[in-house]
Amino acid sequence: MNTHREVKSVWRQVSSVSGDYRLRSLEFVLGEKTTKTHYKEHGCIYKTDLKKAYFSPRLSYERLRIAKLVQMGEVVVNMFAGVGCYSMSIAKHSKPKKVYSIDVNPSAFQYLQENIRLNRAEKTVIPLQGDAKAMTENKLQNIADRVIMPLPELAYEYLDCALLALKPQGGWIHYYNFEYANKNENPVHKTEAKVLEKLRLLCTECNVYFGRIVRPIGPRWYQVVLDIHVQN
Ligand SMILES: C[S@@+](CC[C@H](N)C(=O)[O-])C[C@H]1O[C@@H](n2cnc3c(N)ncnc32)[C@H](O)[C@@H]1O
């Protein structure tokens, strides 16, 4: 706090991320006893409560990478939007038609709505509260050029919903996974093999154009992303 004068309070993370809402336990260390904060990233500003909604600055590079892939006029579905960091980056750095942004956590959804107003993205970013499966099935079928799936725990199970959201001619899926890999294994290739096997059962043609390790998350465990193009 002496070095960074803008820091008002310090908390220590005392559990890993868990539960449906992907939250972590925090222990108070110093300063004001609040977990509500502001965060700036890639020209956007976010309000959040670190106890009530998922948040990670470590995905910053990945969010901008995806934002820069979005072409003018695209319709994007963000299936696990949190407080809106992918969605707002896309609205800010590309010219999408709409970014439908779903989250099941009521607190994350409340901040998502607030962040849309703060970043003046009301015309582009459309917040939807609920389960991504129900939302895509009921409201978002055949509308998307691109689907983002930034929840490794559910992405495999919800792949069929991502296909449902894509336009009939197909489009892009950004697929996130946690993968274990031995010394002689490549976590990106392992993820690719599993996902392509499932996708090829569900649709006619799909190809992985890019994949990378987003970050290591433990000994031999990695977060991986694949950029997959699907032709229905
Ligand atoms: C890992 S966080 C990603 C948040 C955001 N994309 C980011 O970069 O900060 C995953 C989010 O998915 C939400 N979530 C969990 N299960 C869900 C479901 N079935 N449908 C929609 N959202 C869900 C959680 O509440 C959480 O906010």
The ligand as a Gaussian input file, in Angstrom:
#p B3LYP/6-31G(d) Opt

LIG

0 1
 C      -14.159000     -18.730000     -15.456000
 S      -15.476000     -17.556000     -15.307000
 C      -15.158000     -16.579000     -16.775000
 C      -15.602000     -15.173000     -16.643000
 C      -15.181000     -14.205000     -17.753000
 N      -15.295000     -14.792000     -19.066000
 C      -13.834000     -13.595000     -17.505000
 O      -12.940000     -13.719000     -18.335000
 O      -13.649000     -12.946000     -16.482000
 C      -16.873000     -18.522000     -15.749000
 C      -18.216000     -17.864000     -15.526000
 O      -19.214000     -18.788000     -15.957000
 C      -20.349000     -18.668000     -15.120000
 N      -21.119000     -19.908000     -15.241000
 C      -20.961000     -21.073000     -14.581000
 N      -21.856000     -21.989000     -15.005000
 C      -22.604000     -21.383000     -15.956000
 C      -23.689000     -21.808000     -16.777000
 N      -24.184000     -23.047000     -16.695000
 N      -24.214000     -20.929000     -17.649000
 C      -23.744000     -19.653000     -17.733000
 N      -22.734000     -19.183000     -16.971000
 C      -22.155000     -20.041000     -16.105000
 C      -19.784000     -18.390000     -13.733000
 O      -20.730000     -17.731000     -12.930000
 C      -18.547000     -17.528000     -14.067000
 O      -18.840000     -16.158000     -13.965000

